[in-house]
Amino acid sequence: MNSAIQALFIGLRTTISNIRANKQTFLISVMTIAISIGILGLFLIVFFNLNGLLTSWNQQVQLVIYLGDDISRSQKSDLEDLFKLNSKVQSTEEVSKEKAWQEFKLKQMDRAGVDLDLGFNPLPASFRIRFTVSDNRSLHIREFAEQIRGEPGVESVEFGEKWIGRFEKFMLICRVFLLGVGILLSLGLILIISNTIRLSIYSRQDEIELMLLIGATPRFVKIPFLLEGMLQGLSGSLISLGLMGTIYIYMKNEFQPSIESIARGMEFQFISQPFLLILVGLSVLIGFIASYISTYQFMQVLNKR
């Protein structure tokens, strides 16, 4: 245990020495990591807020069941029984033809300043169904809509199915896009850090060969470079978090009023803590993998001599 701690301490001291000897290369690598992780983080911020917007809209969605003019009392009673039997239904509101027409005329008056008077009421009576808030709320609405659609006395069912479906497809595309961007950035960072560590290794090639000749193990030689790569990843990720925080504050000040007008009660969100830890961990892991690749390749070259 003591020898392992001693090796780690010596590795840290050597790492600091390597960084001082290659300041410019180290800083360029760190800033590249910061920018790349920052780009991925900004995409995550946009994704989280779009997902929050979808959730907010889903919570406001209600199922509107339009009734036929010839619906009987028994058919209406059967529908009400179905509403009561569904545990996901939060509230039910019956809207008569007269109430629907009055609401429609008030909306037209507010929007266009037009007082409609057709001489007849073209709107059907309806039920407005609200569902309890849950993770699968939109699924419950769809399933209940399909169940109600074929019931006697029901003319049509409406709950914004098309735009919800399109938005959910868009969110799926965003997830795939984020995954693709994350993979490409990770591969790019591995190449950049790997080249940086390789330069550091070759600048100390004679010293490393001498250490191996006097009995140093390959693991002992690798430790400083592995630590350097991990430190690059950690430093870059911490800088990127600072950049993301600054941009988030700016975006929140700029777009919060617009978001509140679209979805009441929704606040502009930052990346959740688990994802922040994942970004930092990913950066450190990328640094470790890149350093390991460079040190492994160098050791292979030495062994072939």
N, C-alpha and C positions, 0 to 999 in steps of 0.2 A: 504493500500500500504506500509506504514511504517513498519507494523508488518511483512509483507511478506519479505521485504528487510532485516529486522532484523533477521528473521528466516534463510534466506539464508546466511547472514554473519556469524551467529552462526554455521550453517551447514558447511561452508567452514573452519572455525576455528577447528571444531571437526574433519572434514575430514583430515586436516593436522596433527592433533594429532594422528588420527588412523594410518595414513601412517608412522609417526615416530615410532609408537609402533610396527608396523609390516613391517619394511623396507624390509626385505629379501623376505617375501611373496609378497609384492607389486612389487618389482623389477623383481621377477621371472615371475609374471603374465604379467608385461609390456613387458618383453623380449619375452615371448611366443607370445603375440599379434604381436609384431614387426616382428618376424620371419614368423608367419602365413600370415600376411598382405603382407610382403615382397615376399613370395612365390607366392601369388595371383598376386601381382604387376609384378613380373618377367614374369609370364604367359601372362599378359596383354601386356607387352612390346613386347614379341615374337609375339603375335597375331596382334598387331598394325603394326608391320613391315612386317609380312606375308601379311596382308591386303594391305599395301602400295605397296608391290611387285606385288600383283595381279592387283592392279589398274594401276601400271606402265606398266605391260605387256599388259593389256587390251587397254591402250592408243596407244600401238605400233602395235596392231593387225590390219591387213588389210584383206579385202575380195578379194580373187583371183578367178576370173571367167575364167576358161579354155574354149576356143572356139573350136568347131569342125572344121576340115580342110575344110569341105564343106559348111561352113556358108556363106550365101549370104549377099550382101551389105544392103539389106532392113532389114534383121534380125539383123545385127550389128547396124543399125540405130535405130531400135526399142529398143535395149538394151540401147543405149546411151540416148534415150528419157526417159527410166525408171530411169537412173542415175540422170538425170536433175530434174525429178519430185520429187525425194526423198530429202526432206529438210535436212536430217541428213548426206547426202553425202558431204564430205568436198572437195575431189579432186578425179579425175579419170585419170589413166594413161594407155594408150594402149601399150601393149608389143607385138611386132611382133615375129614370129617364129625365125627369124634371131637374133633379140636382145636377146631373151630368151636363145638361144643356145650359143651366145657369153658370156653372163653373167654366164651361167653354166660352160663353159670351163675355164673362169677366176677364178671362185671359186675352181674348181678342181686343177688348177695350184697353187693357193695360199695354199690350204690345203695339197695336196699330191704331188705337183710338177709334175703332169702328164698333158701332152698336148693331149687331146682327139681328135681323127680324125676318126670318124666312116664312113665317106663318105656319110652320110645322116643326116638330122635333125629330131630327134624323138620327139622334144618338140612342144607343140601346142602354138598358139597365145593366148593371155589372156588380161584381164583388171584387173588392181590393183585399188581397191576402198578403200579410206580412209574416215573414218567417224569422225564427230565432237566429241570433248570430252564432255561427259555427264555422269550422274550417271547410266543411262541405256544403255550405249554404246554397251555392249556385247549383250543385248537383241535386239537392233536395227539391229546389224549385223546378228544375227540368223534369225530374221524375214525377212530381205531383202534377205538373202541367200536362204531361203525356197521359196520366191517369184521368184527369178531368176532361181532356179534349174530346173524348168520345162519349161523354155523358149526355143523356137526353136533356134538351133545353139549353145546352151550351152552344153558342154561335161561333165563338173564337176565343183564343187564349193569347195573351201578350205579356212578355216580361223582358223585352229587349234582348232576345236570344241571339240575334245576328251580331250585334255590336259586342256583346259579351264574348261570344265565340271568337270573333276576330281579334279582340284584345288579348284573349288567352293564347291564341296562336302566336300573336306578336311577342308575348312574354316568353313563350317556348323558344322562339327564334332568338330572343335576347339571351336566354340561358346558353343555347348552343354557341352563340357568338362570343359570349364571355368565356366559355370553356376554350374555344379556339384561340382567342386572344391570349388567354392565360398560358396555354401550351406554347404558342409561338414566342411570347415574351420570355418564358422560362428557358426555352432552348437557346434563344438569343443571348440571354444573360449567362447561361452556362458557357457558351463559346467565349464571351467577353471576359468573364472571370478566369476561365481556363487559360486564355492567352496572357492575362495579367500575371497569373501565378507562374506561368511558364517563363515569362521574362524575368521574374524574381528568382526562379530556380537557376536559370542559365547565368544570371549575374553572379551567382554564388557557386557555380559548378565546381570550381577547383576546391573550394572549402568543403563542399559536400563529399567529393571524392576522397579528400584527406580524412574526413570524419569516418567514412566507411572503412578506409584502410587501417585506422587505428582501433577499429572494433565497434563503432557505433552501429546499432541495428537500423534497418530500413524504416521501422516504425518510428524510431527516435528522430530520424531525419525528416520524416513526413510531417510530424506534429506541427512545427512552426508554420508550414505552408497551408495545412488544413485549417489551422486557427486563423491565418490571414484571410483565407477565403470566406470563412464563417463571419469574421469581423467585417469584411466588406459587405456581405449580405445584411448583417445586423445594422450597420451604419446607414446603408442605403435605404433600408426599410424605415428606420426611425426618421430620417430626413423626409422621406416620402409622406409619412404620417403628418409631419408638420406642414408640408405643402398642401396635402389634402384637407387638413383642418382649416387652413387659411382660405382655400377655394370654397370649402363648404360654408364658412361664415359669410363670404361674399355672395354666394348663390342663394343662401337662405334669406339674406337681407333683400336681394333683388326679386326673388320668385315666391316668397312666402305669401304675399297678398294675392298673387294670381292663383296659387294652389288653394287658398282658402275660398276663393270665389268659385273654383271648380268643385272642390270637395270640402264641405264645412267640417271643422274640427281636426283636419289633417295637418300635421306639421312636417316641414321639410326634414328628412331624416339623414343621419350620418350612418356610416357603416357600423353594424352591430359589433359588440366586443369579441364574440367568437371569430368573426371574419377578420377582425384586426389582428388577432393572435395568429390566425392562419396565414395572413399576409407576411407577418414578421417571421413565422416559422418557415414559410415557403422560401423567403429570401435567404435565411440562414442555411436551409437545406440545399438550395441552389449553389450557394457559396461552397459548401462542403463537397458536393458532387463534382463541381468544376475543379476544385483543388485536388481532389482524389484522382480525377482523370489525368491531370497534368503530372502529378507526382508518380502515378503508376506508369505512365508512358516514359517518364524520365528514367525510372528504375529499370524498366525493360530495356531501354537503350544501353544503360550501363552494364546490365547483365550479358548483353550480346557482345560486349567488347572483349 
